[in-house]
Amino acid sequence: MPILSSRELDKLDICYHVRQPENMEGKESTRQAHVLETALTVFVRHGFRKTSIEDIAKAAGISRQGIYLQFKNKDEIFSASIQKALDDRLQAANKIFDDERLTLEEKLFKALDEWFGRHVGLFHPEASDLAAQCERVLGDAVGKSNSSFKKKLEKVILESSAKKTKGADKRAATIADMLCACGLTWKHSFSSRQEFLEKMCDAIHLCCRDL
């Protein structure tokens, strides 16, 4: 029996997926999610310019051909990995906001940690080009996602406020702005997630004590 090349094996794998979509859909989705999450980790470590498809393939444990069968080029996999991260974060934050078992401060703490805290200390100096590349490839998608998160913060703060007086909505918006500004600043300035969480806990307590 002849030995197939990695490219031929990848093609056979894709054919198998096409012929058995119901059985393989979940596996394929899991595989792509793994590739995108791995790609984001590599981009965050090395930056966009210094990351190659080979780097991503090696980190994900698949061939370069396997990457190209799912994504046309580096721009496409970068865009998909960032968009997945944004969608996953927003979904996780919404789940926290909707958890009625949590107090307001607990919701804010967990959501802000999900949105900002989990990334503390992960950005390598070589990844300084990521913001510009995000804007180039995704336009305002990151800004819109941040805006959606902040609006959710405002809503949960307003709904939990005991003082339903005039100006309560403005106060909720101000608190959301302040907490997001702190989160964004501390995400890049602190070296440990623990340090971020301690500071954020204090900030949330100060912002919520008069609600």
N, C-alpha and C positions, 0 to 999 in steps of 0.2 A: 504494500500500500504506500503510495507516494506521500512524502511529508509536505504538509501545507505550510505556506508562509503565514506570518502573523496577519498580514493584510487579508489573505484568503480566509483565514479563520474568523476574522472580524466580519467579513462579508457573509459567511455562513451563519454566524451568530445573528446578524440582522435579519437574514431570510427566515431563520427560525422564529424570531419575534413576529415577523409579519404573518407567518402561517398560523401562529398560535397566539393571537392577541389577547384572548381572555385569560389564558394561563400565565402569560408572561408580562402582562401590563403592570402588575404590582412590582415584579422584579425589575423591570426596566425603569420604572419610576424611582425605585430605591437606588438603582445604579446611577441614574443621572443626578439624583440628589447628592449622592456621595461625591461624584465628580465635581459638582458645583461648590459644595462645601469645602472640598479639598482645594479647589482652584482659588477660592477666596482666601484661604489660609496662606497659600503661596503668594498671592498678590500682596497681602498685608505684610508679609515678611520681606519680599524683595522689591515691591513696587511694580507698576505696570510695565515700564520700559525694560526692566531687567528680568522679567518673567517670560519664559518661553513655553510653548506647547509641550516641549519635551519635559520641562520641569513639572508641569501639571500632571502629565501622563505618568511620570515616574512616581510622584507623590500619591497618585490615585491607584497605582498598581495596575495600570492598563497600558496598551500600546498607543503610540501617536496616532495610528490609523483609527483606533477606537475612539479617540477624541474627535477626529475629523469626521467620523461617521455621524456624530451628534451635533457638532458645531462647525461652522464654515471657517472660522478664523479666531484669532485671539480676542478681537473686539466682541465677537458674539458670545464667547464663553465668559468674558469679563462682565458684559452687560447682564447676562443671565444669572451669574453668581451674585452680583450686587442686588438685582431685582428680587431674587429668592431670599436673600438676607433681609431686605426691607420688608417683604411680605411676611416672612416668618416672625420678625420682631413685632410687627403690628398685630399679627394674630395672637402672639403670646401676651402682648400688653392688653389687648381687648379681653382676653380670657381672665386676666388678673382684675381688670376694672369691673367685670361682670360677676366676680365672686362675692356674693353677699355675706360670706363668712368673715371677710376681712374688714378691718376698720379703715377709715380714710388714710391714716398715716401708713398702714400696712400696704394698702393698694399703691400709694405713691412710691413707697420705698421699693417694692418689688418691681413695679413698672419702670421706674427710673433706672434700676439696676439692669433690667432686661434691655432697655434702650441704650443706655450709656455704659453702665458699670462693667458688663461682660467683656467690653473691648479695651478696658484699661490695661496698659502695659503691653498690648499686642502689636502696636504699630511700630515698625522698625523705621529708623531715620531714612533708609533707602526707599521707603514707601511714600515719600512726601509728594509724589506725583499723582497719587490716587484721586484726590479731590478734583484736580483739573481733568483727569481722564474720565471720571464719573460724569462731569458736566458735558464733556465732549461726546460721550457715547450715549448717555441717558437723558441729557437735557436737564430739566428741572425735576426729575423723578425723586431725587433725594430730598430736595426742598419740599416737595408736595407731601412726601411721607412724613417728614419732620413736622410739617404743619398739621397733618392729620393726627399725629400723636399728641401734639400740644393742645389741639381742640378737644381731644378725649380727656386730657388732664383737666382742662377748664370745666368740662361738663361734670366730671366726677367730683371735683372740688365744690362746684356750685350746688350740686345735688346733696352733698353731705354737709353743707353749711347750715348751722343752726340759725344764723342771722339772715333771714330772707328779706333784707331791707333794701332800700334804694341804693344802687351802686354795688350790689353783691356780685353781679356778673362781671363788672369791671375789676373788682377785687380778685375774683377767681382767675381772670385773665392775667392779672399782674403776677399772681403767685405762680401760675403756670409758666409765664415768661421767665421769672426769676429762677425757678427750679431747672428749666431747660438750659438756661444760660450757665448755671452752675455745672450741670451735667456735662455739657459740651466742653467747658473749660477744664474741668477736672479729668475728663476722659483722656485728654492729651497731656495734662501736666503731672498727674500722679503716676507713680510707677507700679503701684499695687492696687488690686481691687479692694482689699480690706481698708486701705486708707480712703479710697473713694466712698465706700459704704459708711464709714464712720462720719465723714464730713456730710454726706447726703442725709444721714439720719438726723444730724443736728439741724441742717437747713430745713428739712421737712417739719421738724418739731417747732422751730421758730415761726415758720410760715403759717402753720395750722393752729397755733395756740389761741388765737383770737377769733377763730371761726365759730 
